[in-house]
């Protein structure tokens, strides 16, 4: 019966609900006045005189008018807040004063204690009924909402709890604070637990998931925090960062899976903002591969330093459209005043690159355009070499011709003692720029080498996440494979930092801390999503990890340095490698041989050239190029075309 009545009331229209509230308040206020007089005269059968009746009626009408003016009837009872207390209190005080004034004007007996007693009764009845209804409605809806525990009892945590309480998906049950002074306290009627007792809190409160809402400025041991959260039997998720909230990119209740930097369990590397800004402010900057994972993040960070012009150079039409639209919106909302120019083009077309750099008076080029996926480049050798080696060379030569001051190459740890074509091509691209740095001094060339970028296209994290959501298995190539990891913002910040530090031909590497075992990363993701790994010892687990074997060109361990004697820089987490380079005449000769082999479609010769150059290339398998292996290995261009290609074009 009660459920049916509640459902009926909830489905009424807004005007109908307001009418019911007005009628209810009329009777409640009338009852409060009668009770006040009856209590004062100590008579449960008190009957008002005609004047007292008219005064009481006028008081009730004036009070309802005051409630209307105060907006009490516009409030939705399900979401009514404590601010309604103030409106009701104001209305009741006005009502009590009105009773006194009307009694005086109509010369009616209104004892001095009656308005006080009436005010107390009226407030309790009007406020009590509303908050009682709110409690009943919320308890009814709470049964269909998942209970959550919020890690973080600061401003962000309280904002999250408030937002969730008003929503329909989750209901906050308590806080977990890393601040010892908050333990065993209560915040907004929710208990606060210590991080050491998070398991107890989950059991006692029947928590379905844990949400991270730690303040950006809060000092937290990330490794210890992730170790504790990883052991929980419920999913762990997070909320947007404060910067995303301030810029309006996300809302506080936009629940998402754990951020990639959280999975690393370490603090991100911070750049020297002043030095970076000095090299970008009011300058003209061009980013190749601007629509890619690294290129797009570079653009997002570059625009914050207010360059005069930002040129987006990208061969993918959709990627260029997406990043240009995003940057234009950011440029408008933050009033940055940056000229943004989207250009379609490929870095293998030198004349296009040079024309773009000359037209916009480019001061700095960040060269992020590259093919980076190891197995794909291994299966497409010619295109990998053309894009990674000759694309870098053409873009660099265009920069020299256009008078560009700085040219920064985004390299990879796979360029160190490479076992795959991708790594060898990136190492040769480094050697090309080092040769160009020796040949001239007008353009400063520098290279930035870092490990795997989590969250980029081809990263294992989104792959593992999709596999876990699909019920598994999670595929890892080898149980012992390890990698250095960075987040996309970290990598981009390092590139910008190195771009401001380079003086010609340097290879910068980041002190990335300890490498991460891929299998351990997969297990951590399984546990943090509230699932259990399925093993021989635990056959009832949820997700199995399957080892598929190393792919062509893949190795167990990645390195960042070829030598063992890195040099420090002005940034405590950035080192400068001391490595072998090639004089320009040898670089030019190698490029000529590589171009001839590419035109002849001779993958075997390309592999041999990469091995002969001082790249340290040591392939761990045969040529895996799909066309080379499945077609005619002797495929060559027409002899007359081959005769024309004697030297690499200048």
LUMVEXNU-115468 format. One record per residue (C-alpha): residue in one letter; x, y, z. Coordinates in steps of 0.2 Angstrom, whole numbers, padded with zeros to 4 digits, always signed. Layout:
// residues N
AXYZ
...
// end
This chain:
// residues 650
X+0000+0000+0000
X+0014+0012+0005
X+0024+0008-0010
X+0009+0011-0021
X+0006+0028-0014
X+0025+0033-0015
X+0025+0027-0034
X+0009+0037-0037
X+0016+0053-0029
X+0033+0051-0038
X+0024+0050-0055
X+0014+0066-0053
X+0017+0081-0064
X+0027+0096-0056
X+0011+0107-0054
X+0002+0093-0046
X+0016+0090-0034
X+0017+0109-0030
X-0002+0109-0027
X-0001+0095-0015
X+0014+0104-0005
X+0003+0120-0004
X-0012+0110+0003
X-0001+0100+0015
X+0007+0116+0022
X-0010+0124+0024
X-0016+0110+0035
X+0001+0108+0044
X+0002+0127+0048
X-0016+0127+0053
X-0013+0113+0065
X+0003+0121+0072
X-0007+0137+0076
X-0021+0127+0084
X-0008+0117+0094
X+0000+0133+0100
X-0016+0140+0107
X-0022+0124+0114
X-0005+0121+0123
X-0005+0139+0130
X-0023+0138+0136
X-0020+0120+0142
X-0036+0114+0133
X-0036+0100+0120
X-0054+0105+0116
X-0049+0124+0113
X-0060+0132+0100
X-0054+0149+0093
X-0065+0165+0092
X-0070+0172+0076
X-0056+0185+0076
X-0043+0172+0081
X-0049+0161+0067
X-0048+0175+0054
X-0031+0180+0061
X-0025+0162+0060
X-0031+0160+0043
X-0023+0176+0037
X-0007+0170+0045
X-0007+0154+0036
X-0010+0162+0019
X+0003+0175+0022
X+0016+0161+0027
X+0012+0151+0011
X+0014+0167+0001
X+0031+0169+0010
X+0036+0151+0005
X+0031+0154-0013
X+0042+0170-0013
X+0057+0160-0005
X+0056+0147-0019
X+0051+0133-0007
X+0039+0125-0019
X+0051+0125-0033
X+0063+0113-0024
X+0062+0095-0029
X+0059+0085-0012
X+0070+0071-0018
X+0085+0082-0020
X+0081+0095-0007
X+0096+0101+0002
X+0100+0109+0019
X+0098+0126+0011
X+0079+0123+0012
X+0081+0124+0031
X+0085+0142+0029
X+0070+0145+0018
X+0058+0137+0030
X+0066+0145+0045
X+0064+0162+0036
X+0046+0159+0032
X+0042+0153+0049
X+0049+0168+0058
X+0040+0179+0045
X+0024+0169+0050
X+0026+0171+0069
X+0029+0190+0067
X+0013+0190+0056
X+0003+0182+0069
X+0009+0195+0082
X+0005+0210+0070
X-0012+0203+0064
X-0017+0200+0082
X-0012+0218+0087
X-0021+0225+0071
X-0037+0215+0074
X-0037+0218+0093
X-0037+0199+0095
X-0030+0189+0110
X-0014+0182+0105
X-0003+0178+0121
X+0015+0182+0119
X+0020+0163+0120
X+0009+0157+0106
X+0019+0164+0092
X+0035+0156+0099
X+0026+0139+0102
X+0018+0141+0084
X+0035+0145+0076
X+0043+0129+0084
X+0028+0118+0079
X+0027+0125+0061
X+0046+0123+0058
X+0046+0105+0064
X+0031+0100+0054
X+0035+0109+0038
X+0054+0104+0038
X+0051+0087+0046
X+0038+0081+0033
X+0049+0087+0018
X+0065+0078+0025
X+0056+0063+0030
X+0049+0061+0012
X+0066+0064+0005
X+0073+0050+0017
X+0060+0038+0011
X+0062+0041-0007
X+0081+0040-0006
X+0081+0024+0004
X+0070+0017-0009
X+0082+0022-0023
X+0097+0017-0013
X+0092-0001-0015
X+0096+0000-0034
X+0112+0009-0032
X+0129+0002-0029
X+0138+0007-0013
X+0155+0015-0015
X+0169+0019-0004
X+0179+0035-0008
X+0198+0035-0005
X+0202+0054-0001
X+0193+0064+0011
X+0198+0081+0004
X+0188+0094-0006
X+0188+0082-0021
X+0181+0068-0011
X+0167+0078-0003
X+0162+0085-0020
X+0162+0067-0027
X+0151+0061-0012
X+0139+0076-0014
X+0137+0073-0033
X+0135+0054-0031
X+0122+0057-0018
X+0111+0066-0030
X+0114+0054-0044
X+0106+0037-0048
X+0120+0025-0050
X+0131+0025-0035
X+0128+0030-0016
X+0143+0035-0005
X+0145+0024+0010
X+0161+0031+0018
X+0178+0039+0016
X+0196+0032+0017
X+0208+0045+0022
X+0227+0045+0020
X+0228+0059+0033
X+0229+0052+0051
X+0220+0066+0059
X+0204+0062+0049
X+0203+0044+0055
X+0188+0038+0065
X+0179+0055+0061
X+0163+0058+0052
X+0161+0069+0036
X+0144+0073+0031
X+0136+0058+0041
X+0149+0046+0032
X+0162+0037+0042
X+0180+0040+0039
X+0192+0025+0039
X+0211+0023+0039
X+0219+0015+0023
X+0225+0001+0034
X+0207-0004+0038
X+0200-0002+0020
X+0196-0021+0020
X+0186-0019+0036
X+0176-0004+0029
X+0172-0014+0013
X+0165-0029+0023
X+0155-0018+0036
X+0148-0006+0023
X+0145-0019+0009
X+0155-0009-0003
X+0153-0014-0022
X+0168-0003-0028
X+0181+0009-0023
X+0183+0026-0030
X+0200+0036-0030
X+0197+0055-0026
X+0214+0060-0020
X+0219+0078-0021
X+0232+0083-0034
X+0243+0091-0020
X+0241+0077-0008
X+0258+0068-0004
X+0254+0050-0006
X+0265+0034-0008
X+0258+0028-0024
X+0267+0011-0024
X+0260+0008-0006
X+0243+0014-0011
X+0242+0003-0027
X+0249-0012-0017
X+0234-0010-0005
X+0221-0007-0018
X+0227-0021-0029
X+0223-0034-0015
X+0205-0028-0014
X+0191-0040-0020
X+0181-0025-0028
X+0184-0014-0043
X+0195+0001-0041
X+0191+0016-0051
X+0195+0035-0051
X+0188+0052-0055
X+0195+0066-0066
X+0210+0076-0061
X+0207+0094-0054
X+0214+0102-0071
X+0200+0092-0080
X+0187+0099-0068
X+0193+0117-0069
X+0194+0117-0088
X+0177+0109-0090
X+0184+0093-0099
X+0175+0082-0086
X+0163+0082-0071
X+0167+0076-0054
X+0156+0061-0056
X+0163+0055-0072
X+0169+0038-0065
X+0182+0029-0075
X+0195+0015-0074
X+0211+0019-0065
X+0222+0032-0074
X+0237+0025-0083
X+0249+0034-0071
X+0241+0026-0056
X+0246+0009-0064
X+0264+0014-0064
X+0264+0017-0045
X+0276+0032-0046
X+0275+0050-0047
X+0276+0058-0065
X+0291+0067-0070
X+0289+0086-0069
X+0296+0098-0082
X+0305+0115-0080
X+0290+0125-0085
X+0300+0141-0086
X+0313+0134-0098
X+0300+0126-0109
X+0290+0142-0110
X+0305+0152-0115
X+0307+0141-0130
X+0289+0141-0135
X+0281+0158-0131
X+0277+0169-0146
X+0286+0157-0157
X+0280+0147-0173
X+0280+0129-0169
X+0276+0114-0181
X+0272+0096-0175
X+0273+0082-0187
X+0262+0067-0184
X+0251+0080-0175
X+0236+0068-0174
X+0245+0053-0166
X+0246+0049-0148
X+0262+0058-0144
X+0259+0072-0157
X+0242+0077-0151
X+0248+0077-0133
X+0263+0088-0138
X+0250+0100-0147
X+0239+0101-0131
X+0254+0106-0120
X+0263+0117-0133
X+0247+0128-0135
X+0247+0131-0116
X+0263+0140-0118
X+0255+0152-0130
X+0265+0151-0146
X+0261+0163-0160
X+0257+0149-0172
X+0255+0131-0170
X+0255+0121-0187
X+0248+0103-0186
X+0256+0092-0200
X+0247+0076-0202
X+0244+0063-0216
X+0228+0056-0208
X+0213+0067-0212
X+0202+0062-0198
X+0216+0063-0185
X+0220+0080-0191
X+0202+0085-0190
X+0200+0079-0173
X+0215+0087-0165
X+0212+0103-0174
X+0194+0104-0168
X+0200+0100-0150
X+0214+0113-0150
X+0202+0127-0157
X+0190+0124-0143
X+0204+0125-0130
X+0211+0140-0139
X+0194+0149-0138
X+0188+0144-0120
X+0205+0149-0112
X+0208+0164-0123
X+0225+0159-0128
X+0226+0168-0144
X+0236+0155-0154
X+0235+0154-0173
X+0231+0135-0177
X+0235+0129-0194
X+0230+0111-0199
X+0240+0105-0214
X+0238+0088-0223
X+0254+0081-0229
X+0267+0067-0227
X+0285+0069-0220
X+0292+0059-0235
X+0288+0074-0246
X+0302+0086-0243
X+0295+0100-0254
X+0279+0100-0245
X+0288+0100-0228
X+0299+0115-0233
X+0285+0125-0241
X+0275+0123-0224
X+0290+0128-0214
X+0294+0143-0225
X+0276+0149-0226
X+0273+0150-0207
X+0291+0155-0202
X+0293+0140-0191
X+0306+0142-0177
X+0304+0124-0169
X+0299+0107-0176
X+0294+0092-0166
X+0295+0077-0177
X+0283+0064-0170
X+0278+0056-0186
X+0283+0038-0187
X+0278+0020-0188
X+0280+0013-0171
X+0271-0003-0170
X+0285-0017-0170
X+0276-0031-0178
X+0268-0020-0191
X+0284-0012-0196
X+0292-0029-0196
X+0279-0035-0209
X+0280-0019-0219
X+0299-0016-0220
X+0299-0004-0235
X+0286+0008-0228
X+0294+0007-0211
X+0311+0013-0218
X+0303+0026-0229
X+0293+0034-0216
X+0305+0033-0201
X+0322+0035-0210
X+0318+0045-0225
X+0304+0055-0218
X+0315+0061-0204
X+0329+0065-0216
X+0317+0075-0228
X+0309+0084-0213
X+0326+0089-0206
X+0333+0095-0223
X+0317+0105-0225
X+0320+0113-0208
X+0338+0117-0213
X+0332+0125-0229
X+0318+0135-0221
X+0330+0142-0207
X+0321+0132-0193
X+0331+0135-0176
X+0327+0119-0167
X+0322+0101-0173
X+0317+0088-0160
X+0316+0070-0165
X+0304+0058-0154
X+0314+0042-0153
X+0312+0026-0144
X+0321+0014-0132
X+0319+0001-0146
X+0333+0011-0155
X+0346+0004-0142
X+0353-0012-0149
X+0338-0015-0159
X+0332-0033-0164
X+0318-0026-0175
X+0317-0015-0191
X+0307-0002-0181
X+0320+0001-0168
X+0334+0000-0182
X+0325+0013-0192
X+0324+0025-0178
X+0342+0022-0173
X+0347+0026-0191
X+0336+0042-0190
X+0346+0047-0175
X+0362+0045-0184
X+0355+0055-0199
X+0351+0070-0187
X+0368+0068-0179
X+0376+0069-0196
X+0366+0084-0201
X+0371+0092-0184
X+0389+0090-0189
X+0387+0096-0207
X+0379+0113-0202
X+0376+0124-0186
X+0361+0134-0190
X+0348+0122-0185
X+0350+0113-0168
X+0345+0095-0169
X+0341+0084-0154
X+0333+0068-0150
X+0322+0062-0136
X+0323+0043-0132
X+0310+0036-0120
X+0301+0019-0116
X+0284+0013-0120
X+0270+0026-0119
X+0255+0019-0110
X+0239+0024-0117
X+0246+0027-0135
X+0240+0018-0150
X+0246+0000-0149
X+0249+0002-0130
X+0246-0014-0120
X+0235-0005-0107
X+0219-0002-0118
X+0222-0020-0125
X+0223-0028-0108
X+0208-0018-0102
X+0197-0024-0117
X+0203-0042-0115
X+0198-0041-0097
X+0181-0034-0101
X+0178-0047-0114
X+0181-0061-0101
X+0199-0065-0106
X+0211-0072-0108
X+0224-0058-0107
X+0238-0062-0119
X+0256-0058-0114
X+0270-0063-0126
X+0282-0070-0112
X+0282-0072-0093
X+0298-0063-0091
X+0296-0048-0103
X+0299-0031-0095
X+0297-0013-0102
X+0301+0004-0096
X+0284+0014-0096
X+0279+0033-0097
X+0263+0041-0098
X+0259+0052-0114
X+0260+0068-0104
X+0276+0063-0097
X+0283+0059-0114
X+0277+0075-0121
X+0284+0085-0107
X+0301+0077-0109
X+0301+0081-0127
X+0297+0099-0124
X+0310+0100-0111
X+0324+0092-0122
X+0319+0104-0136
X+0323+0119-0125
X+0340+0111-0119
X+0347+0104-0136
X+0362+0112-0143
X+0366+0101-0158
X+0366+0082-0160
X+0362+0076-0142
X+0352+0061-0137
X+0342+0064-0122
X+0335+0050-0111
X+0324+0050-0096
X+0328+0042-0079
X+0312+0031-0079
X+0315+0022-0063
X+0312+0003-0062
X+0306-0007-0077
X+0289-0015-0076
X+0285-0033-0079
X+0271-0035-0092
X+0264-0050-0084
X+0263-0041-0067
X+0255-0026-0075
X+0242-0038-0082
X+0239-0045-0065
X+0238-0028-0057
X+0224-0023-0070
X+0214-0039-0067
X+0215-0036-0048
X+0210-0018-0049
X+0195-0022-0059
X+0189-0032-0045
X+0193-0049-0053
X+0204-0064-0049
X+0217-0072-0060
X+0213-0090-0066
X+0228-0101-0063
X+0232-0120-0060
X+0231-0116-0041
X+0215-0106-0043
X+0205-0114-0057
X+0189-0104-0051
X+0197-0088-0055
X+0189-0075-0068
X+0203-0071-0080
X+0217-0081-0087
X+0234-0075-0093
X+0240-0084-0108
X+0258-0082-0114
X+0258-0082-0133
X+0277-0081-0137
X+0288-0067-0143
X+0283-0059-0159
X+0295-0056-0174
X+0308-0043-0169
X+0303-0042-0150
X+0315-0044-0136
X+0313-0048-0118
X+0322-0032-0111
X+0323-0014-0117
X+0337-0002-0114
X+0338+0017-0114
X+0357+0019-0116
X+0369+0011-0128
X+0384+0016-0118
X+0386+0016-0099
X+0392+0033-0096
X+0377+0046-0097
X+0380+0064-0094
X+0368+0074-0082
X+0358+0089-0088
X+0350+0104-0080
X+0335+0093-0077
X+0338+0080-0063
X+0328+0066-0072
X+0335+0069-0089
X+0351+0062-0095
X+0362+0065-0111
X+0368+0049-0119
X+0386+0048-0126
X+0385+0037-0141
X+0394+0033-0157
X+0389+0044-0172
X+0393+0044-0191
X+0401+0057-0201
X+0390+0065-0214
X+0398+0057-0229
X+0395+0040-0222
X+0377+0044-0218
X+0374+0050-0235
X+0382+0034-0243
X+0371+0023-0231
X+0355+0033-0237
X+0359+0031-0255
X+0361+0012-0253
X+0345+0011-0243
X+0336+0021-0256
X+0342+0010-0270
X+0337-0006-0260
X+0320+0002-0257
X+0317+0006-0275
X+0322-0012-0280
X+0310-0019-0266
X+0325-0029-0259
X+0320-0032-0241
X+0335-0043-0238
X+0347-0029-0244
X+0338-0016-0232
X+0341-0028-0217
X+0359-0030-0222
X+0361-0011-0224
X+0353-0008-0207
X+0365-0021-0199
X+0380-0013-0208
X+0377+0004-0201
X+0382+0007-0183
X+0364+0004-0177
X+0368-0011-0167
X+0354-0020-0177
X+0354-0039-0173
X+0338-0047-0180
X+0332-0062-0170
X+0323-0070-0186
X+0321-0070-0204
X+0313-0056-0215
X+0295-0055-0210
X+0289-0043-0223
X+0272-0050-0229
X+0274-0045-0248
X+0293-0051-0248
X+0288-0068-0240
X+0272-0071-0250
X+0277-0064-0267
X+0292-0063-0279
X+0308-0060-0268
X+0317-0055-0284
X+0304-0041-0287
X+0313-0026-0294
X+0308-0010-0303
X+0311-0009-0322
X+0330-0008-0326
X+0328+0009-0334
X+0321+0016-0318
X+0335+0008-0308
X+0348+0015-0318
X+0342+0033-0314
X+0344+0030-0296
X+0362+0031-0294
X+0363+0043-0279
X+0351+0048-0266
X+0344+0065-0272
X+0350+0080-0262
// end
